[in-house]
Amino acid sequence: MKQYATQYELELRENVIPFWEKHAPDREFGGFFSCLDRDGSVYDTEKFMWMQWRIVWMFAELSSTFEANPHWVELARGGFDFLTRHGIDDQGRYCFSLTREGTPATAAYNVYSDCFATMGAAALFRATQEPRYRDEALRAFGVFQGRQVNPKGQWEKSLSGRRPMQKMGYFMMQLNLALVLEQCLGTLDHREVMARNVNYILDMFWNEKLGLLFEYATLDGQFELESMLGRHINPGHAAEAAWLLLYVADLLKQRAAIERACEMLLRMLEFGWDKQFGGIFYFKDALGKPHFEIQWDAKLWWVHVEALVATALAYKLTRRTEFASWFQRIHEWTWSRFPDRDYGEWFGYLNRRGEPTHMLKGGKWKSFFHLPRCLLLCQKWLAEL
Amino acid sequence: MKQYATQYELELRENVIPFWEKHAPDREFGGFFSCLDRDGSVYDTEKFMWMQWRIVWMFAELSSTFEANPHWVELARGGFDFLTRHGIDDQGRYCFSLTREGTPATAAYNVYSDCFATMGAAALFRATQEPRYRDEALRAFGVFQGRQVNPKGQWEKSLSGRRPMQKMGYFMMQLNLALVLEQCLGTLDHREVMARNVNYILDMFWNEKLGLLFEYATLDGQFELESMLGRHINPGHAAEAAWLLLYVADLLKQRAAIERACEMLLRMLEFGWDKQFGGIFYFKDALGKPHFEIQWDAKLWWVHVEALVATALAYKLTRRTEFASWFQRIHEWTWSRFPDRDYGEWFGYLNRRGEPTHMLKGGKWKSFFHLPRCLLLCQKWLAEL
């Protein structure tokens, strides 16, 4: 396993960071282009808040944990200035997108914009120790927490007939943010949130009998197997949750949670792996009934890189050979299909057979985040073996 | 061309209507099940308003224009009663979905619910001549018209930075509804709306130079080629628009519009056809840049059946051999892949290669509508040749 470390480090250093350093910064208006075609050319200039703050986070994080680089910190600072100047609405929420020039284009219907702002600002504090970044991280985190009761606000479409459901992603995000805040702000203030969310995710969303991590659960932790939404399974989300659970459970010495998260990861990889063409499905129905999304059988870069992170960490913590086998299997499938050796970076979207359906390197939902985070974490953890 | 008529009629009579007659009606609570698996078993009981009213429309329409059948009228009446009792919110709008029992589940964010209600109620008036159905058709149509200025209401997400855009689908729907109201209510009240919309769609959304029907145009009929939304092309929508344009232009003797709609249809089929695997793409980017939807290259039943309707009508009106060739090409591709000879009805979703990705016969977006409408119209028009 250790021998992979160099490959992950080189890919990050030579094939991924340079692509985004070169093509993403909008040197005229500030912020970043995330809609980058195969060769890095811009095919849309809209500035989607998730993508913008994730780029801020990644450049700042790299400078703190990969190698100190003032240029990356400058790029992150530039993003921060543009986004805090233009992106906040009159209720303190981040809107979902801006025009290239910085005029709000899409309203703040999505609470995860505030989450990625929290991450980006916190990482900038870690990289610079300037209090204004910590202040913005805590402010945005407070906005996210304040939106807990009705996260979608006026844009909520559910009515009384729909049974209230909890979303796994929400608790995974809480766990993620608490960890980032601890690492970046250097406080222990969020330990209790972390410990609580580890158990909550496993208690509420992990169904050991079926071997499935559900995306939706009722408020008392039941699964709505009679509805297609209740049966919705997202193996990539499960992998991402798995490594966050493992990382935090290890940090907090929650041994039972490590065991449970390992079991969850193994069962979900088994469930999500495509026995016919290889790779991990985007979505599945818990009972094998029709999935409501056309693209359920696509193979997405982020699903595969999150699974690499999860299996690498599970192996590091447990040394169980199943995790090394899974890592190698996913590694082979992923690295022989996603990387673009001609123009750099990786393709994002393959069909079930593993052939690219899109040439883009970035878009509304893909930027400088899952792939470099995977390469960063794996090169570190594998080298430490 | 004429020889196909029998095949279309038999498919409707023997393979499609019986499936929905048998599996769709909810005999306990009223309304219909639209989430039907391959064998007709129900995999979700949510009652999506588009799907519900389309089923009402189809059964009523079949009884008026295919063959008189009191059972079909009873099914449509039952749907009408359930939907008018449970589906209307305090502002008179149809909500987007109900639970099986009829409790509102999803709010009225989508204005097309009111449109399909208009169609369903109007067809019931045609089938029964009972005034209450005409009243509801005109009431729902009025609600749709009244929502013109801000169709999404509180659920609108666009802010000042986004240039206001017109949607082709909105005007296509107006055209469609005006035609349905004329045919079903037996008045000429909507002629002016029809004539106006024919020209408006062609003037605003058809770009002759590029040979593309755009989904979005600025308020003065420009195309935003620098944004991915502005470049969004939907060949199935273009085919559906084409036959509505042709039908109405023929009815109103708008000869120039017939010419233009024929040209549009031919260019859009050329653009939308997959030269590698056959079939018509779901979406494309006007300039060949990356499309923003993962599923752009899927092959959907409704796209193909709308293209059959359009080419059949274009051939009937013009007798140009290109349309017969296109009809035959689409017919071959469609009929050798979509029909399910084991359990009846057609598959809805194929991948780019033409292999089914879903076994469902109905769902959140597929019910008893595009396919039977195609079979109904084609058997009629082809027999008249």
Chai-1 contact restraints between the chains, C-beta under 6 A:
chainA,res_idxA,chainB,res_idxB,connection_type,confidence,min_distance_angstrom,max_distance_angstrom,comment,restraint_id
A,Y43,B,K289,contact,1.0,0.0,6.0,A-B,restraint_1
A,D44,B,S227,contact,1.0,0.0,6.0,A-B,restraint_2
A,D44,B,M228,contact,1.0,0.0,6.0,A-B,restraint_3
A,T99,B,G161,contact,1.0,0.0,6.0,A-B,restraint_4
A,T103,B,G161,contact,1.0,0.0,6.0,A-B,restraint_5
A,P104,B,L159,contact,1.0,0.0,6.0,A-B,restraint_6
A,P104,B,G161,contact,1.0,0.0,6.0,A-B,restraint_7
A,A105,B,L159,contact,1.0,0.0,6.0,A-B,restraint_8
A,A105,B,G161,contact,1.0,0.0,6.0,A-B,restraint_9
A,A105,B,R162,contact,1.0,0.0,6.0,A-B,restraint_10
A,T106,B,K157,contact,1.0,0.0,6.0,A-B,restraint_11
A,A107,B,K157,contact,1.0,0.0,6.0,A-B,restraint_12
A,A107,B,L159,contact,1.0,0.0,6.0,A-B,restraint_13
A,Y109,B,K157,contact,1.0,0.0,6.0,A-B,restraint_14
A,Q154,B,Q154,contact,1.0,0.0,6.0,A-B,restraint_15
A,W155,B,W155,contact,1.0,0.0,6.0,A-B,restraint_16
A,K157,B,T106,contact,1.0,0.0,6.0,A-B,restraint_17
A,K157,B,A107,contact,1.0,0.0,6.0,A-B,restraint_18
A,K157,B,Y109,contact,1.0,0.0,6.0,A-B,restraint_19
A,L159,B,P104,contact,1.0,0.0,6.0,A-B,restraint_20
A,L159,B,A105,contact,1.0,0.0,6.0,A-B,restraint_21
A,L159,B,A107,contact,1.0,0.0,6.0,A-B,restraint_22
A,G161,B,T99,contact,1.0,0.0,6.0,A-B,restraint_23
A,G161,B,T103,contact,1.0,0.0,6.0,A-B,restraint_24
A,G161,B,P104,contact,1.0,0.0,6.0,A-B,restraint_25
A,G161,B,A105,contact,1.0,0.0,6.0,A-B,restraint_26
A,R162,B,A105,contact,1.0,0.0,6.0,A-B,restraint_27
A,S227,B,D44,contact,1.0,0.0,6.0,A-B,restraint_28
A,M228,B,D44,contact,1.0,0.0,6.0,A-B,restraint_29
A,K289,B,Y43,contact,1.0,0.0,6.0,A-B,restraint_30
A,P290,B,H358,contact,1.0,0.0,6.0,A-B,restraint_31
A,P290,B,M359,contact,1.0,0.0,6.0,A-B,restraint_32
A,P290,B,L360,contact,1.0,0.0,6.0,A-B,restraint_33
A,F292,B,K364,contact,1.0,0.0,6.0,A-B,restraint_34
A,I294,B,Q295,contact,1.0,0.0,6.0,A-B,restraint_35
A,I294,B,A298,contact,1.0,0.0,6.0,A-B,restraint_36
A,I294,B,Y349,contact,1.0,0.0,6.0,A-B,restraint_37
A,Q295,B,I294,contact,1.0,0.0,6.0,A-B,restraint_38
A,Q295,B,Q295,contact,1.0,0.0,6.0,A-B,restraint_39
A,D297,B,T357,contact,1.0,0.0,6.0,A-B,restraint_40
A,A298,B,I294,contact,1.0,0.0,6.0,A-B,restraint_41
A,Y349,B,I294,contact,1.0,0.0,6.0,A-B,restraint_42
A,T357,B,D297,contact,1.0,0.0,6.0,A-B,restraint_43
A,H358,B,P290,contact,1.0,0.0,6.0,A-B,restraint_44
A,M359,B,P290,contact,1.0,0.0,6.0,A-B,restraint_45
A,L360,B,P290,contact,1.0,0.0,6.0,A-B,restraint_46
A,K364,B,F292,contact,1.0,0.0,6.0,A-B,restraint_47
